[in-house]
Amino acid sequence: MTKTNAMRLLEAAKIPFEIMEYEVDESDLSGVSTARKTGKDPSQIFKTLVFSGEKQGYGVCCIPACEELDLKKTAKAFGEKKVEMLHVKDLLKVTGYIRGGCSPVGMKKPFPTVIDETAALFDKIYVSAGVRGIMLGIEPGALAEYVNAKLLDVTVTE
């Protein structure tokens, strides 16, 4: 198994995590698909989304795989009038990660980050380890502290 930069950083910070590998299907990189393959609750698998705003530049949100990012709530959380999702073609250049392998840990530079508040409902959430096919199981509070994230509601509510 490949040791990713995210794993090395968490080990150096002495933050415990679990490694969960899964089979990658290039035609379906969704977190819901990952949850199905791993037998985990899709509410516990968190996808890492990157957006841009006019004032702050780039920002990061980690939300449950089964949820959608609410751009209005996100803009408010980051003190922006509006935010736009980063184009997939720009993801590698901005973060150092590719779609389906974007981790909140170890991006090219630290960006303001929000983790959806539902993370607090779990002892452990799963985020990308920085490559497709490997997730990190980590205590949400430890992750939030490490990436200097706030826990806020940023998902679409019906």
C-alpha positions as CSV (number, residue, x, y, z in Angstrom):
1,M,0.0,0.0,0.0
2,T,1.1,3.5,-0.8
3,K,1.9,5.8,2.1
4,T,0.4,9.2,1.2
5,N,1.5,12.6,2.2
6,A,-1.7,13.0,4.3
7,M,-0.7,9.8,6.2
8,R,2.8,11.0,6.8
9,L,1.6,14.4,8.1
10,L,-0.9,12.8,10.5
11,E,1.7,10.4,11.7
12,A,4.2,13.3,12.3
13,A,1.5,15.1,14.3
14,K,0.8,11.9,16.3
15,I,-2.9,11.9,15.2
16,P,-4.3,8.4,15.1
17,F,-6.1,7.2,12.0
18,E,-7.3,4.0,10.4
19,I,-6.6,3.1,6.7
20,M,-9.5,1.8,4.6
21,E,-8.8,0.7,1.1
22,Y,-11.4,0.1,-1.6
23,E,-11.7,-0.8,-5.2
24,V,-11.8,2.3,-7.5
25,D,-14.4,2.5,-10.3
26,E,-13.2,5.3,-12.7
27,S,-16.8,5.6,-14.0
28,D,-18.2,6.3,-10.5
29,L,-15.9,8.3,-8.1
30,S,-18.8,9.3,-5.8
31,G,-18.6,9.0,-2.1
32,V,-21.9,7.1,-2.1
33,S,-20.2,4.5,-4.3
34,T,-17.3,4.4,-1.9
35,A,-19.7,3.9,1.0
36,R,-21.4,1.0,-0.8
37,K,-18.0,-0.7,-1.5
38,T,-16.7,-0.3,2.1
39,G,-20.0,-1.0,3.9
40,K,-19.8,2.3,5.7
41,D,-22.7,4.7,6.3
42,P,-22.6,7.4,3.5
43,S,-23.2,10.0,6.2
44,Q,-19.8,9.0,7.7
45,I,-17.8,9.2,4.4
46,F,-16.9,12.9,3.8
47,K,-16.0,14.3,0.4
48,T,-13.6,17.2,0.2
49,L,-14.8,20.0,-2.0
50,V,-12.9,23.1,-3.0
51,F,-14.4,26.4,-4.0
52,S,-13.4,30.0,-4.7
53,G,-14.7,33.3,-3.4
54,E,-14.0,36.9,-4.3
55,K,-12.4,38.0,-1.0
56,Q,-10.8,35.0,0.6
57,G,-9.8,33.1,-2.5
58,Y,-10.0,29.3,-2.1
59,G,-11.8,27.4,0.6
60,V,-12.5,23.8,1.5
61,C,-15.6,22.0,2.8
62,C,-15.8,18.4,3.9
63,I,-19.4,17.2,3.8
64,P,-21.1,13.8,3.9
65,A,-20.9,11.9,0.6
66,C,-24.7,11.7,0.5
67,E,-25.2,15.5,0.8
68,E,-24.9,18.5,-1.4
69,L,-23.0,21.7,-0.6
70,D,-25.2,24.7,0.0
71,L,-23.3,27.5,-1.8
72,K,-25.2,30.3,0.1
73,K,-24.5,28.8,3.5
74,T,-20.9,28.2,2.4
75,A,-20.5,31.8,1.2
76,K,-21.9,33.1,4.6
77,A,-19.6,30.7,6.6
78,F,-16.6,32.1,4.7
79,G,-17.6,35.8,4.7
80,E,-18.2,35.9,1.0
81,K,-21.1,37.3,-1.1
82,K,-21.0,34.2,-3.3
83,V,-18.7,31.2,-3.9
84,E,-18.2,28.9,-6.9
85,M,-17.0,25.4,-7.1
86,L,-13.5,25.0,-8.3
87,H,-13.3,23.5,-11.8
88,V,-12.0,19.9,-11.8
89,K,-9.3,20.9,-14.3
90,D,-7.9,23.4,-11.7
91,L,-8.0,21.0,-8.7
92,L,-4.6,19.5,-9.1
93,K,-2.9,22.9,-9.7
94,V,-4.6,24.5,-6.6
95,T,-4.6,21.6,-4.1
96,G,-2.0,19.0,-5.3
97,Y,-4.8,16.4,-5.5
98,I,-7.0,14.9,-8.2
99,R,-10.8,14.4,-8.2
100,G,-11.7,11.4,-6.1
101,G,-8.5,11.7,-4.2
102,C,-8.7,15.2,-2.6
103,S,-7.9,15.1,1.1
104,P,-8.4,18.0,3.5
105,V,-4.9,17.0,4.9
106,G,-1.8,18.0,3.1
107,M,-3.0,20.3,0.3
108,K,-0.3,22.5,-1.4
109,K,-1.1,25.2,1.1
110,P,-3.6,25.5,4.0
111,F,-7.0,26.9,3.0
112,P,-9.8,28.0,5.3
113,T,-11.8,24.9,6.0
114,V,-15.2,23.9,7.2
115,I,-16.3,20.4,8.1
116,D,-20.0,19.8,8.1
117,E,-21.3,19.8,11.7
118,T,-22.8,16.3,11.3
119,A,-19.2,15.0,11.6
120,A,-19.6,15.5,15.4
121,L,-22.3,12.7,15.4
122,F,-19.6,10.1,14.7
123,D,-16.6,8.8,16.6
124,K,-14.8,8.5,13.3
125,I,-15.3,10.0,9.8
126,Y,-13.7,8.9,6.6
127,V,-11.9,11.3,4.3
128,S,-9.6,10.7,1.3
129,A,-6.0,9.8,2.1
130,G,-5.0,11.8,-1.0
131,V,-5.3,9.1,-3.6
132,R,-8.2,7.2,-5.1
133,G,-8.8,3.9,-3.3
134,I,-7.7,4.8,0.2
135,M,-9.7,6.6,2.9
136,L,-8.6,7.7,6.4
137,G,-10.8,7.0,9.4
138,I,-10.2,9.8,11.8
139,E,-11.8,11.4,14.9
140,P,-13.6,14.5,13.6
141,G,-12.4,16.8,16.4
142,A,-8.8,15.7,15.7
143,L,-9.2,16.4,12.0
144,A,-10.8,19.8,12.6
145,E,-8.0,20.8,14.9
146,Y,-5.3,19.6,12.6
147,V,-6.6,21.5,9.5
148,N,-7.9,24.4,11.6
149,A,-11.5,23.8,10.5
150,K,-14.8,25.0,11.9
151,L,-17.7,22.6,12.3
152,L,-20.7,24.3,10.6
153,D,-23.9,23.5,8.7
154,V,-23.0,23.9,5.0
155,T,-25.2,21.3,3.3
156,V,-28.5,21.7,1.5
157,T,-31.5,21.1,3.8
158,E,-34.8,20.1,2.3
